[in-house]
Amino acid sequence: MAKGYIIIDVDECKGCNLCTHYCPVKILTLDDTRTNKRGYTPLMVTEPEKCIACGFCATMCPDSVITVERYIKEAN
């Protein structure tokens, strides 16, 4: 299974929560301990090591503040 990591433009996130509903491994949540420069509660990744790089979160984000990168396997 693919592995990856999520990059979030925290200052542009509106905290709409759409991405959290579409994450199949349920590693996304809103960070209710802070607000961003726009006054919203931003997204955070709770368990980054569980990311499968599916890209659903980035696809569902209406403001395109999420980028998903896949790890590249090195040949032996």
N, C-alpha and C positions, 0 to 999 in steps of 0.2 A: 504494500500500500504506500502511496505517496506521502511524503512528509513536507511540511513547509512552515512558513511563519507569516504572521499578519502584521502589516504596518498600518497604523492609524494616524491620520492627521487630526489629532485630538482637538486642536483649536478650532477646527472647522466642523466637527461632529455636532449635530443637533440633538443627539440622544433620542432619536425617533424609535429605536428599539427593533426595527424591522430585521436587522441582521441577526439578532439573537434568536429569533424564531426559526430561522432557516439553517442555523448551524447544526449539522447532524451529530457532532460530538459535544455540543452544549458547552463550549469554552468561552463564550462571549457573554458579557453582562455590562450593565451601566455602573460606572464608578461613582457611587453616591457619597464618596468622601471628598469630592472636589467638583468645581465647576470650571469650564474653560473660559477663554477670553470673551466669548459671546454670551456667557451666562448659562450655558447648558450643562447638564450632567453628561460627560463623555463616555464613550465606549472603552472597555478594557478587556484584555485577554486574561482569563483566570488560570489556564493551564496550557501555556504555549507549546509544550512538548507533545500535546495530543492533537495538534493541528494536522489535518490530512490534506491540506492545500486544495480543497474542492472548489473554492472560489465563490460559493453561494453567498457569503456575506458581502463580498465586493459587488457581486451582480445585483443584489437587492438594495444596496445603499443608494438612496435617491440623490445624494450629493457627491458621490464618488470619493469619499474620504478614506476608503479602505483599499489597500493593495495586498495581494497575496502572492508570495514568492515561493517557488518550490526549491527544495534542496536538490543539488545536482550530485548524483552518485558518481564517484570516481571509479574508473576502471582499474582492476587489479592487475 
